[in-house]
């Protein structure tokens, strides 16, 4: 709930929330800081309040980030001009920070080179205003020194926050994209399944289809040679037919090995390609708000800047004496030692001890020199607190530090702290600590978003890999079924016809040649079957099913010494191509198994419509086959396995087995969708 409210607020305000808060705080407290000055309440004071109010209103309402670059420059130049006019009318103490928040806006809007140029221009205008207001070079120098350290800390803190804010926004956008991909995963997976099936089909078509086609080509070549030489050499024809049978047998063996490989899902060549929905997540995640190298640089730059500024501030207010110089060097050395100790401390208690030592050193410097700007050195302590302590410990430390500072001020020579000094310290603390604390929050949000995106990516990748495996397995099963049911049946018929041709060669060469020619026609049909399987074509539909079944039975009668009866008592014209193909394959499988495993004298095929279903029954009587033992159950048959898969995919069932009264029966039952009209 809180996150959604914050997101809605950030979409409506011109700047990031922490920047908008700092700007509003400075512009609200500036008139308040002037209310304690002499002549407060006169016309100039109210004019200053009006200009500052207009400044606040424009920063809250004008979408500066959506303006063109020239518009942004003009907009910020107007802010600088109105601030300079308000300062000339009534120079409230917090005007230094009004100029500072204008510079902070440039960090959001401009590239670095333009930020630097604009910041120098703002400093020149502010510096000129201070010079005209004080008419003293010494006061001008003191004002610059007083503002230098807090301005440096505030600008660096703002840069850190902006970096984390932008990266957090990028992580949130990445998370939204991943969430959208995850929400549309089902559609993407369907597209991926089609893509994977097509890739696997092409690969297997090259690997397997070419090998099977090569075997068929050799068989077709021997048949063509046999037909070409038949009239000249009958003895040679007999040997050629034998070679042709061997070649056809080799094609059958190659087909069986291909089907076995497909059913066992063995890969022969190349691995699968990478998932199409994978996402690259940056890793490892940052552990610090600031990267390690900039953090090390800032760890030494900030204390050195403060020590140098404290020496300069002291020199502008006191004459340099050996005792003062010794005391300054001693306290600065103690501050630096406490700072080094704090940087190396890892335990929270030791860290707080080091921070306490730094606080005492800064307070001692301020009390000894009676220079209020040195108290802003506590920003150095606040910087470390905001970066390294959790929120609960920050609150505890600040409460303890406040009590300690108050006790020191009471027990020692007190500093002349007034309301304006407290306001300046408050604004400086918020300007520095606010962006740093929110930068840590942005870092946590980014880590959470990246972790969530990584989890979504992992889940998408896992589901994609599973669907790829399912798609590959389904395509392999399809190829195995089609090869076995169609091409296997045709090769079996070709083998029977070649055997018949070999048996007839001595009795009637004309009949043997006729069988050889039929074998060649079936072989060419097998060629077309291989191509159809590779192209994933469904060769049948409802209107063509009856004729296809009659042709299949007619071809089988030519190759088998059996009585074949076909009875169709069903309306087939409105069947889907998948159902028509399944019915055809079941009849084809029944005939193939009967020829392969039995010597039937009678085969009966019945296709009939029952209540909301169509059944196909293939029955044959059985006589022992001495060459190939009959396998009644066919439990290990890839053909029956493929039929069961086809039937289950259509919501039906397939049963096969020997009968108690003798013979073997294959029965396929498919549901009929909708009503049939005779």
N, C-alpha and C positions, 0 to 999 in steps of 0.2 A: 504493500500500500504506500509506504513512505517513498520507495523507489519510483513508483509511477507518478506520485505528486511531484517529486523532484524533477523527473524527466519532463513533465508538462511545464513546470516553471522555467526550466532551462531552454525549452523550445520557444518560450514567449519573450524572454529577456534578451537584450542585445549582446551581452557578454556572458562568459561562464559565471556560474553562481557566485564563486568566491570573489571574482573581480567586481561583480556588481555589488556585492556586500561591502567590500573595502571602499569602493567609490562612494556608495551611499553613506557609509559611516563618516568618511572624511568631510563630505559636503554638508552633512547634518551638523557635525561638531564644529565646523569652522565658524559659523555665526555665533555658536555658543561660546567658543573661546574668545570671541571679541566682546561678549556681553559684560565681561569684568573690567574692560579697559575704560580709561577716561573718555568722555564724550559718547559712550555707548547710548544708543537711543536717538541720536540726532539723525538728520536727513541722510548724511553720508553712510551711516551704519545701515539704515534701512535700504538704501540703494544697493549697498553691498549684499545684504540679505536677499534682495530681489534677484540680483545677478547670479548669486550662488543657487537660489531656488530654481531659476531657469536652467542653469547648468545641470542640476540634479534631475529635473524633469526630462531634459533632452537625453541624458544618458540612460534613463529608464524606458524611454519610448522609441527613440530613433534606432532602427535596425542597422547599425553601422557596418556590421559584417557583410550585409547584402549590398552595400553601396559600391559603386566603382571606385577605383583607386583615387582618382582626382576628387571624387566626392568625399572620401574619407579624409584626404589631406585638408580639404576646405573645412570640413566639419571640425577636425581637431584644431585647426588654426583659429577658428572662431572661439573654441573653448579657451585656448591660450590667450586670445585677445580679451575675452570677457573676464578671465581670471586676473589679467594684468590691470584692467580697468577697476575691478572690484578691490584689488589690493591697493591701488592708488587712492581710491576713495576711503577705504578703512582697512589698514594692514593688520588683520587679525593674526594671532600667532601661528595658526595652523595652515596659513597659505602656502608654506613650503610643501606641505603634503598634497595640496590641491594640484600643484604642478607635477608632483610625483605620480598621482593617479592618472594624469594625462599621459605621462610617459608609459605607465603600465598598459594603457589602452593601445598604445602603438605596438606593444609586444604581441597583442592579439591580432592586430590588423595588418601590420607591415612586415616585409622581409627584414632581415638583420641590418643590411646596409642602410635602409631607409629609417629604421628605428634609431640607429646611431646618429644619423644626420638630424633627425627631428629632435632627438633628446638634447643634442648640443644646442640647437636653436632654442628649445624650452629653457635650458640652463642659462643661456645668454639673456633671455627676457627676464627670468626670475632674478638673476644676479644683478641686472640693471635696476630692477625695482628695489632690491635690497640696498643697492648703493645710493639710489635717490632718497630712500626712506631714512637711511641712517646717516648719510653724508660722512661716513667714517670708513677708512680702509680697514682698520682693525676690526670693527664690528662686521664688516663684509667678510673678512677672513674667518672670524669666529662663526658666522652663520654658515659658511661653506663647510667648515670643519664639523659643525654640529650636525649637519644634514648628510655628510658624506657616508658615514658608516651605516646608518639606518637605510639610506637610499640604496646603497650597494647590496645590503642584505635583502631588502624588499624586491629589488629587481631580479636578483638571483633566485629568490624563492618563487617569484612569479614565473620565471623561465622554467623552473623545475615543475611547477604545477601545470603549466601549459603543455609541457612534454608528456606528462602522465595523463593529462586530460585528453590530448589527441590520441594517444595510444589506447586509452580506455575506450574512446569512441570507436576507434578502429576495431578493437576487440568486440565491442557490442554489435557493430555492423557485421562482423564475421559471424558472431553468434546468431544474429537474425538470419543471415544467409543460410547458415547450417540448419537453423530451425525450419526455414522454408523448404530446404532440401529434404529434411527429415519428414516434414508434413506431406510433401509430394513424393515420398519414397516409393509408394506403391506404383504410381505412374512411371517413375524413373526405372523401377525394377522391371516393369513389363517391357519398356523399351530396351533395357539392357538384356533381358532374356532373348528378345528377338535378335539383337545384335550378336550375342554370344552364340546362339543357335546357328545363325548364318555363318559366323566365323568357323565354328566347329564343323559345320556341314561342308564348307569349302575345303577345309584342311583334310577332313576324312575322305572327301570326294577325290582329292588328289592322291592321298595315300592308299586308299583301299580300292576305290573304283577303278583306278588305272590298272592295279594289279589284277583285279577280277576281269576287267576288260581284256587285258593281255592274255589271260588264260582262255577267254572266250574267242579271242582272235585266232589263237593257235588251233583251237577246235574247228572254227569256221574254215580256216585255211586247209586243214586236212580233209574236211568234207568237200570243199570246192575242188581240191586235187583229185579226190576219189571220183567225183562226178565227171571231171574232165577226162579221166583215163579209163572210165568204166567200160567203154565199148571196145577197147583194144586189149585189155589184159584183165581177165576175170580173177585170176589168182592174185594178181597185184591188188585188185580192188578189195579182196577179202582181207589181206594184210593191212591195207589202209584203213578199212573200217575198224579193225582191231586197234590200230594206233589212234584212230579218232575216239574210240571208247576210252582208251587210256588218257587221252588229252582231256576228254570230258570229265573223267574221274578226277584228274588233277585240278580242274576248275572247281569241281565240287569240294575237294579237300581244301583248296584255297578259300573257298566261300565259308566252309565250316570254321577254319581258323580265324577268319575275319570276324565272323559272328561271335566266336568265343572271346576274342579280344574285346569286342564292343560290349559284350555282356559283363565281362570282368572289369570293364572300365579302365583298361590298361592304356597308357599313353605311349605312343611310339616315337614322337618327334619333339614337338616344341611345347613349352609350358604355356599356361594361360597368361594373357596380358593382364596388366594391373587393373584394379577396380576403377570404374569410370567415375565414381563419386568420392574418391579419396580426397582428403584435405591435408594440406601441409600446415602443421602447427609449429610456430616458432618455439624452439626449445634449446636450452633450458629457460625457465622463466627467470626474470630479474629478481634478485633477492633484496635489492636496495632501491630506494626511491631515486637515488642518483647512481649512475653507472660508476663502477669502481675507480676508473682513472680520474674522471672529473671530481669524484668525491675526495680522492687523495689530494688533488690540487686545492680544492676549496678548504680542505681541512687545515691547510697551512696559510693560504692567502688571507682568510678572514681574520685570524688572530694577529697576523703581521700587520694588516691594515689597521686594526684597532689599536695595537700598541703604538704604531707610528702616529695615528691621530691623537691618541692620549698625550703623547709627548708634545705634539704641536699645540694642542689646546692648552696644556699647562704653560707652555712658553708664551702664549699670547696673554696669559693672565698673571704670570709671576716672573720675577727676575730669576734667571738661572743661577743657582748657588750650588756648591759641592754637596751640601747636605740634601738639598732637594733632588739633585741629580742622582745621588746615591739611593735615596728613598724610592724614586721613580724606577730606577733600574732593578732594585730589589723586588718591588711589588710586581713589576712586569715579568721578572724572571719567575717569581712564584706563580703568577698567572699562567705563564707558558708551561711550567712544569706540571701544574694541575691539569692543563689542557692536554698535554702529552699523555699523562696518566689516564685521563678520561678516554682518550682515543684508543688506548690499549685495553681498557677494562671491558670485560665481557659479562660479568655477573651484575645484575641490576643494582645490588647494594653497593658494590664497588663503584659502579657508574655514578650513582647518586652522591657518593662521597667526593668523587672528582668534581662533579658539578657544583657541589657546595663549596669546595675550595676555590673554584673560579669565581663564584658569587662573592665570597669574602674578599678576594683580591680586587675585584672591580669596586666593591663598596669602599675598601680601604683607599684605593686611588681617588675616588670621588670625594671622600671625607678629607683626605690629606690636601687635595688641590682646591677643594671647594668649587669644583667645576661641574655644573649640572650635566653638560653634554657627555661627560665620561660615564654617567649612569646608563647611557644608551649602550654601553658595552655589555650590559646584561642581555642584549639581543644575541650576543655570541652564545651565552648559556641557553637562551631560549631556542636558538637554532638547533643545538645538539639535543635538547629535550624533545623538540618536535620530530626530529628524525629518528631517535633511538629508543625513546620510552613509549610504552603503551599508554592509552588514554588515562587509565586509572592511576598509574604512577605519575603521570604528568600533573594531574589534579593534586595528588598528595604532595609532590615536590613543590609546586607553586604555592600551595597553602603554607608549607613549612618555610619556604624561602621568603614569603611575604612577612611571616612572623619574625623571622631572623633579621630581615632588613629593618623592620620597625623597631626591634629591640636595639639594634646597633645605632639607629638614629637617635633613640632616646638616651642611651648610655654614653654616647660620644658627642662630639661637636656636631650639632645637627646642620643639615643642609637647608637652604632656603627653598623649600619645595612649596610651590603655589598650585592653584587649580590648573593653570595653563600648562605647567610642567607635567602634571599628572595626565592631562588630556593628551599632550604630545607623546608621553611614554605609552599611554594606552593605544593610541593610533599606531605608533611604531610597532608595538608588540603584535597587534592584530594584523598589520600589513605584512609582517614577517611570518608569524606563526600560523596564521589562517591558511595561506597557500600551501605551506609545508604539511600541515595536518591533513588538509584535503587532498594533497598530492598522495599521501599515504593511503587515504581512502580510495582514491582513483586507482592506485596500484592494486589494492585488494579486489576492487571491482573487476579490474582487468584480469587478474589471476583467476577469479571465479568464472568470468566469461570465457577465458581461454580454456580453463579446465572443462567447463560445460561443453564448449565447442569440440574439444578433444574427445570427450566421451561420446558426443553425438557422431563425430567422425568415425570413431572406433565402432560404434554400433552400426552406422551405415555401411562401413567397410565389411563388418562381419556379415550383415545381412546380404550385402552385395556378393560377397564370396560364396555364401550358401546358395544364393539364387543362381550364381554362375555355375556352381557345381551341379545344381538341379537341372539347369538348362543344358549343360553338357551331357549329363546322364540321360536326360529325356531325348536329346538328339541322337545319342548313341543307341538308345533303346529303339528309337524309330528306325534308324538305319538297320539295326539287327533284325527287327521284325520284317521290314520290307525286303531285305536281302533273303531272309529265310523263307518268308511266305510266298513271294512272287518268283524271285530268281531261283531259289532252291527248288520250287515246284517245277519250273521250266527245265532246269537241268536234269531233274529226275525223269521227266518225260523224254527228254532228249536221250538220256542213257537207256531207257527202255526201248525207244525206237531204234537206237543203234544196235541193241541186243537183238531186236526182232529182225533188223536188216542182216545182221550176221547169221541168224538162224535161217533166213530165206535165201542166202546167197547161192546155196547149192541147189535149191529147188526152183527158184524163179528169180533170175537176175533183175527182171523188170520190177517185180514187187520190192526187191531189196533196194533198187534205185529210187523207187517211189518213197519208201520209208526214209531213205537218206535225204531226199529232197524235202520231206516234211520236217526232218530234223534240222535241216538248214533254215527253213522258215521259222521254226521255233527258236533257233539260235539267234536269228536277227531280232525276233521279238524280245529275246533276253537282253540283247544289246540296248534296245529301247527301254527296257525295264530298268537297267542299270542307270541310264541317264535320267529317267523319271525319279528314281530314288534319290539320286544326287541333287536333283532340283526340287525335291520335296513336293512333287505333284501327287494329287489324289487322282488316280486313273479312272475312278468310277463315280457315278452319281446315281440317284434313284431311277431316272428314266432308262439308263443304259444297263442297269444291273441284270434284268431278266435275260437280255441278249448275251451279256458277258457270261452268265452262268451256263446258258445253253451251249455257247462256244467252248467253254472249259470242259463240259461233259463230253461234247463231241470229240474234242482233241484227245481226251483220256480214253475214249472208246477205241480210237485208232491204235493206241499204244498198250492196251491192257486186254488180256483174255478174260474179261469179266463182263457180267451184265450190269449195266448202269441205268438206274431209273431216277429221273428227276421229277419231282412233284412240287409245283409252286402254287400255293393256295393263299396268297397274300397280295395286297396292293403295295407295290414297291416304288411306284413313280414319285411319291412325295418324300421318300427317305432322304436324309442328309447325305452328302458325300462320305462323311466319316462312317455312318452306319452302313451305307452301301458297300464301302470298301471292307469293313469288318465282316459282313456277311460273305462277301466273295472270298476273303482270305480264309474264313473258316471252312468253306467247301474245298478250297484249294489245299488246305492243310490236311483235311480228312482224306482226300484222294491220295495225297503224297504219302501220308503215313500208311494207308492201306497198301499202296504199291511197295513201300519200302520194307514193311515189317510183316506182311502176310501175303498169302496167295488166294485172294478172295474170288469166289465164283459169282458173287452177287454183292453189289453196292447200292444202297438206297439212300437218296438225298431228298429230304422233305423240308421245304420252307413254307411255313404256315403262320397265319396271324391268329393270335389268341386274344384273351382279354387284356387290352392295353399293352400288348407286347408281341414281338415277332420271335419265333423260335426257328432254329436251323438244326436239323438232326441228320447226321451222316452215320449210317450203320453199314457194317460189312461183316459177312461171315469170315471165319478165320481158318486157314489151313497152315500147319507148321511150315516154316521156311528154313530149310536146312542150311542155306548160305548165311543168312542173317537172322539170329534168334529174335522171335517176336517179343516186343516189350509192351505188355498189355497196358500198364499204367501210364507210360510215357511221362513219368514224373520229372525226368530230367530233360525233357525235350524243350529246346529253345522255341520251337514253333508253338507248342501249347502255352508256354510262358508268354510269348508275344500275344497270343489270342486272349489270354486272360487279362493282360494289360490293356488291350484294345477294348475288351468288354467292360472292364471296371471303369475305364475312362468315360464310357458312355452310360454308366449306371447299370450295366448288365452283369451277366456271369457266364462262365464257360466251365463245362464239366466233361471229363473224358475218362473212359475206363472199360474194362471187359464186362460183359453181361453174364448173369448166372446161367441163362439158357444157351449161351454160346455167342460168339461174335464180339465185336467191339463197337462202341458208340461214342460219338463226339456230339455234344449238344451245346448250342450257343443260344442265349436268351437275351434280347435287348428290349428295353422299354420303348413304347411308342408315345411320343409327345403329341398331345392334342387328339382330336377325333378324326377318324378316317371316313370319307364319304365314298360309298360305292358308286 
